[in-house]
Amino acid sequence: MTAPTPAAPADSSRAPSSGAPTRVLVLNSGSSSVKYQLLDMEDGARLAAGLVERIGEETSRLAHTPLKEGGERRERTGPIADHAAALKAVAEELTADGLGLDSPELAAIGHRVVHGGLRFTEPTVIDDAVLAEIERLVPVAPLHNPANLVGIRTAMDLRPDLPQVAVFDTAFHTTMPESAARYAIDVETADAHRIRRYGFHGTSHAYVSRETARLLGKAPEEVNVIVLHLGNGASASAVRGGRCVDTSMGLTPLEGLVMGTRSGDIDPAVTFHLKRVAGMSEDEVDVLLNKRSGLIGLCGDNDMREIRRRVEEGDERAALAFDIYIHRLKKYIGAYYAVLGRVDAVAFTAGVGENAAAVREAAVAGLEELGLAVDADLNAVRSGGARIISPEYARVAVAVVPTDEELEIARQTFALVAPAP
Ligand code: ADP
């Protein structure tokens, strides 16, 4: 997820009844890391944020930033054995800032959960049945759901009395029609193994498509938006009237755009070929496509800043990697234009989308006939805010809309647990 940004208004949160708790702790638990933010939903203020990395190693690190005025970033290094120890350390840091997890002001804990399958179309208060269902989805999300579950169970042990809410990365995409969600493979086999396109980054696509509508001064129901979430992982989505109708990631986050280390779309027969002809094992192919492909596989770097620096210096491999990245992006813009029929805006978000003007310019170049263009001066402006970068005459707005998955998770969590006004 991208770095914390200053407080933004929490417009979708319910007005708190006086005295009711308004804080939400957002937890994003990975296999060896926990990212967190504490937000106050009364005004959307961010109170603290941090990250525990390398859990289970000797060199674990906790970086904690109190976001109240005058708060200074603190760091702890040294072994943190497991997620329980990590969360305990986070709780201690929050307590030191007067924001402890035992505070009566804490309304809920919101957990990012990567895979919610088809069952979870909305944020959900976690109970034993929900835990069991997230567990049942481990075979389709073997890297993510187990880590999310550890984070949830640890938080539940810490505050068993508090509502814990799961916000699913897949939920926003459950509105995709079957024509977009089904792979064209044998139906019985697909259904028996729950093979279909689920999509990911849904929290970001939901937030950014809504913020884009707001930027255009319209309601989400009124606009069709192509969202390009370009981080280290990257995905595109086609959103019609606030509902997702297609997205580029599939059964797993491997499908779609060229990413930092993932190949994105590829002929599945390449995997047979690698096994039969190159003698690679299943796991080796998995690692190749997920960790050693995409930008890093093409040119040895997965940071777009470094790639652009090399391109400027005339490095041919970096230039080819950039061109392949842009070519794929452009294909998805065209495809989703066709899927939507009418497009009101194309929104760029996440680390690359928000910061790499060269990517935005190249992705839209040559698409004037589709009503798409970027104004060079507007595109060059560096700003943390949502903004339109297309010239006034363009039929389709091109926008930069910073994503904020933590705020979206906090909003959805709070909306579920706050007493109705
Ligand atoms: P994720 O959450 O998927 O890890 P982010 O959304 O934080 O990813 O994006 C990380 C990526 O953003 C980096 O790998 C880097 O390529 C890119 N990035 C960050 N800042 C810039 C910048 N100023 N210019 C170009 N690319 C940038």
Boltz pocket constraint, residues with backbone or C-beta under 6 A from the ligand:
constraints:
  - pocket:
      binder: B
      contacts: [[A, 1], [A, 2], [A, 3], [A, 230], [A, 231], [A, 232], [A, 233], [A, 260], [A, 302], [A, 303], [A, 304], [A, 305], [A, 350], [A, 351], [A, 352], [A, 355], [A, 356]]
      max_distance: 6.0
